[in-house]
Amino acid sequence: MTAEGFLEGRRLQMARGVLLQCIMGGYPPARFYGSDDSDLALVPDPAQIHRLPWSKQPRAFAICDADELTGESSNLSTRGQLKAVIERYAALGLAPVVATELEFFVFAPNPDPTQNFQPPIGLDGRREDGLSAFSVSSNNGLRPFFSEVYECMAALGLPRDTFMHEMGVSQFEINLLHGDPLLLADQTFLFKHLLKEVALKHGLTVVCMAKPLAHTPGSSMHIHQSIVEIDSGRNVFSDDAGQETATFRHFIAGQQVAMADFTALFAPNVNSYQRLCHPFASPNNACWSHDNRAAGLRIPASSPVARRVENRLPGADANPYLAIAASLAAGLYGIEHKLEPSEAIQGEFEVPDNLSLPCTLHAALERLKRSQLAKELFGQEFIEGYIASKTLELTSFYDEITPWERRVLAAQA
């Protein structure tokens, strides 16, 4: 939209079906979004209108709500779903607080998708070989890229906590500061967009796939969650003596009950399960533990005021609005129904059958399809539309034969 049109308050409309567009560009049958495919209104959030610092031509970026023309939020909007979850907490006098940890890879350009991703050539003329995890070395030659990333984050008002080189080859992680869930979802979404745009300026490729390289750790989007009283700001996961509360246990139990049903919301792509099937501290389970990275739900070591639950299932490819909404909705369900969690696990452990999760997109979608809980918390229209869109993507994947199949199976008798 032109700046003049935006400033005049001209309404921007979009076909309702676009909210169910799959990643290849197609759409599920119209019955999933209304046979008329009528319009939605894109309503900009005044707090999320940004001048794009990486663009030479003056441009602005506005994060919008997708609202029906009658004024209410569209059931198909993931941002609207997150706002609805926050409102359910507010009705109880509570406010969730979240933080996201986003991992990503920085690669050289990859014009041929049949070839593996490669790290950029460093200042020493070599490509990184995976020996730089948690290193302060800058021989990868990415300092100009990251300097502009930091400058753009500051210009967009994206505060960062910590930043590090992660375990993978040319893999990095940034932790955003904790705060309001909608704000953090907006910031995570905007940061991913920023990364890719700045990378293009520097002749690089940023990849937020869950598992872009074989034999290498995947990229996660861990979600840290706590709940405070709106009036007092007190963390309801800790009592006055600094001990764990019943609300804390109920929140964990709700996450455990819903995790298998919601796996397709946290791990939305075929590639998501490459990360989960080769764990590397990416646990595919609904166990919980005090500071054990093998558990899907980890309680990081912290002071009582910072007591929180870390959901380690979502990958970097997850929709931040939907992943945060699903995690918080599950915890609230546990609080409302006063559910009790399993026993905490420590050390090495075997995952009980009732706490194991789907390990393929097909299995996760089938589980979601049978979930009455998902339809109760997010509405039948959203869940059925989401499944329809993801089924299109899965079918497209099955329409291709992989190099592994040709290499290994062609010679079989």
NORCORHU-V412040 format. One record per backbone hydrogen bond with DSSP energy under -1.0 kcal/mol. CO is the residue of the C=O (numbers start at 0). NH is the residue of the N-H. E is the energy in kcal/mol with one decimal. If there is no record, write none. Layout:
# NORCORHU-V412040
co=CO nh=NH e=E
co=CO nh=NH e=E
This chain:
# NORCORHU-V412040
co=1 nh=5 e=-2.3
co=2 nh=6 e=-2.7
co=3 nh=7 e=-1.7
co=4 nh=9 e=-2.2
co=5 nh=8 e=-1.5
co=11 nh=41 e=-3.2
co=13 nh=39 e=-2.9
co=14 nh=17 e=-1.5
co=15 nh=18 e=-1.5
co=16 nh=19 e=-2.0
co=17 nh=20 e=-1.5
co=21 nh=24 e=-1.7
co=25 nh=21 e=-2.7
co=28 nh=31 e=-2.0
co=29 nh=32 e=-1.7
co=29 nh=33 e=-1.1
co=33 nh=36 e=-2.1
co=37 nh=15 e=-2.7
co=39 nh=13 e=-2.0
co=40 nh=66 e=-2.8
co=42 nh=64 e=-2.8
co=44 nh=47 e=-2.4
co=47 nh=62 e=-2.3
co=49 nh=60 e=-2.9
co=51 nh=54 e=-1.2
co=58 nh=51 e=-2.5
co=60 nh=49 e=-2.9
co=62 nh=44 e=-2.8
co=64 nh=42 e=-2.8
co=65 nh=73 e=-2.5
co=66 nh=40 e=-3.2
co=67 nh=70 e=-2.3
co=71 nh=67 e=-3.1
co=73 nh=76 e=-1.5
co=76 nh=80 e=-2.0
co=77 nh=81 e=-2.0
co=78 nh=82 e=-2.1
co=79 nh=83 e=-2.0
co=80 nh=84 e=-1.8
co=81 nh=85 e=-2.3
co=82 nh=86 e=-2.0
co=83 nh=87 e=-1.6
co=84 nh=88 e=-1.7
co=85 nh=89 e=-2.3
co=86 nh=90 e=-1.8
co=88 nh=91 e=-1.7
co=88 nh=93 e=-2.1
co=89 nh=92 e=-2.0
co=92 nh=229 e=-2.5
co=94 nh=227 e=-2.5
co=96 nh=225 e=-2.5
co=97 nh=178 e=-2.6
co=98 nh=223 e=-3.0
co=99 nh=175 e=-2.2
co=101 nh=173 e=-2.3
co=103 nh=171 e=-3.2
co=104 nh=206 e=-2.4
co=106 nh=204 e=-2.7
co=111 nh=114 e=-2.1
co=117 nh=107 e=-3.1
co=121 nh=124 e=-1.9
co=125 nh=121 e=-3.9
co=131 nh=134 e=-2.3
co=137 nh=140 e=-1.6
co=138 nh=122 e=-2.3
co=141 nh=145 e=-2.6
co=142 nh=146 e=-2.6
co=143 nh=147 e=-1.8
co=144 nh=148 e=-2.0
co=145 nh=149 e=-2.6
co=146 nh=150 e=-2.1
co=147 nh=151 e=-2.7
co=148 nh=152 e=-2.4
co=149 nh=153 e=-2.3
co=150 nh=154 e=-2.1
co=151 nh=155 e=-1.9
co=152 nh=157 e=-3.1
co=158 nh=176 e=-1.0
co=161 nh=174 e=-2.7
co=163 nh=172 e=-2.5
co=164 nh=133 e=-2.0
co=167 nh=170 e=-1.4
co=169 nh=105 e=-2.6
co=170 nh=165 e=-2.5
co=171 nh=103 e=-2.5
co=172 nh=163 e=-2.2
co=173 nh=101 e=-2.5
co=174 nh=160 e=-3.3
co=178 nh=97 e=-2.6
co=179 nh=183 e=-2.6
co=180 nh=184 e=-2.4
co=181 nh=185 e=-2.5
co=182 nh=186 e=-2.7
co=183 nh=187 e=-2.6
co=184 nh=188 e=-2.5
co=185 nh=189 e=-2.7
co=186 nh=190 e=-2.6
co=187 nh=191 e=-2.1
co=188 nh=192 e=-1.7
co=189 nh=193 e=-2.6
co=190 nh=194 e=-2.8
co=191 nh=195 e=-1.8
co=192 nh=196 e=-2.1
co=193 nh=197 e=-2.8
co=194 nh=198 e=-2.3
co=195 nh=199 e=-1.8
co=196 nh=200 e=-1.4
co=197 nh=201 e=-1.2
co=198 nh=203 e=-2.9
co=199 nh=202 e=-1.3
co=204 nh=106 e=-3.5
co=206 nh=104 e=-2.2
co=209 nh=218 e=-2.2
co=218 nh=315 e=-2.2
co=219 nh=102 e=-2.2
co=221 nh=100 e=-2.0
co=222 nh=310 e=-2.9
co=223 nh=98 e=-1.6
co=224 nh=308 e=-2.7
co=225 nh=96 e=-3.1
co=226 nh=235 e=-2.3
co=227 nh=94 e=-2.6
co=228 nh=232 e=-2.5
co=233 nh=228 e=-2.0
co=234 nh=237 e=-1.6
co=236 nh=244 e=-1.4
co=238 nh=241 e=-2.0
co=242 nh=238 e=-2.4
co=244 nh=248 e=-1.7
co=245 nh=249 e=-2.7
co=246 nh=250 e=-2.4
co=247 nh=251 e=-2.0
co=248 nh=252 e=-2.5
co=249 nh=253 e=-2.3
co=250 nh=254 e=-1.8
co=251 nh=255 e=-2.3
co=252 nh=256 e=-2.5
co=253 nh=257 e=-1.8
co=254 nh=258 e=-1.6
co=257 nh=261 e=-2.4
co=261 nh=264 e=-1.7
co=261 nh=265 e=-1.5
co=262 nh=266 e=-2.9
co=265 nh=314 e=-1.3
co=269 nh=272 e=-1.2
co=270 nh=273 e=-1.1
co=270 nh=274 e=-1.1
co=271 nh=275 e=-1.3
co=272 nh=276 e=-2.1
co=286 nh=296 e=-2.2
co=287 nh=344 e=-2.6
co=288 nh=298 e=-2.7
co=291 nh=294 e=-1.7
co=295 nh=311 e=-2.8
co=296 nh=288 e=-1.9
co=297 nh=309 e=-3.0
co=298 nh=290 e=-1.1
co=302 nh=305 e=-1.3
co=303 nh=306 e=-1.4
co=308 nh=224 e=-2.1
co=309 nh=297 e=-2.3
co=310 nh=222 e=-2.0
co=313 nh=220 e=-2.5
co=314 nh=317 e=-1.9
co=318 nh=322 e=-3.0
co=319 nh=323 e=-2.1
co=320 nh=324 e=-2.1
co=321 nh=325 e=-2.8
co=322 nh=326 e=-2.2
co=323 nh=327 e=-2.6
co=324 nh=328 e=-2.6
co=325 nh=329 e=-2.0
co=326 nh=330 e=-2.0
co=327 nh=331 e=-2.4
co=328 nh=332 e=-2.1
co=329 nh=333 e=-1.8
co=330 nh=334 e=-1.9
co=331 nh=335 e=-2.9
co=332 nh=336 e=-1.8
co=333 nh=338 e=-2.1
co=351 nh=354 e=-2.0
co=352 nh=355 e=-1.2
co=354 nh=285 e=-2.8
co=359 nh=363 e=-2.3
co=360 nh=364 e=-2.5
co=361 nh=365 e=-2.2
co=362 nh=366 e=-2.1
co=363 nh=367 e=-2.3
co=364 nh=368 e=-2.4
co=365 nh=369 e=-1.3
co=370 nh=374 e=-1.2
co=371 nh=375 e=-2.2
co=372 nh=376 e=-2.3
co=373 nh=377 e=-2.5
co=374 nh=378 e=-1.5
co=378 nh=382 e=-2.0
co=379 nh=383 e=-2.6
co=380 nh=384 e=-2.0
co=381 nh=385 e=-2.8
co=382 nh=386 e=-2.4
co=383 nh=387 e=-2.1
co=384 nh=388 e=-2.2
co=385 nh=389 e=-2.6
co=386 nh=390 e=-2.3
co=387 nh=391 e=-1.4
co=388 nh=392 e=-1.5
co=389 nh=393 e=-2.3
co=390 nh=394 e=-2.5
co=391 nh=395 e=-2.1
co=392 nh=396 e=-2.0
co=393 nh=397 e=-2.2
co=396 nh=399 e=-1.6
co=401 nh=405 e=-1.7
co=402 nh=406 e=-2.8
co=403 nh=407 e=-2.8
co=404 nh=408 e=-1.9
co=408 nh=411 e=-1.5
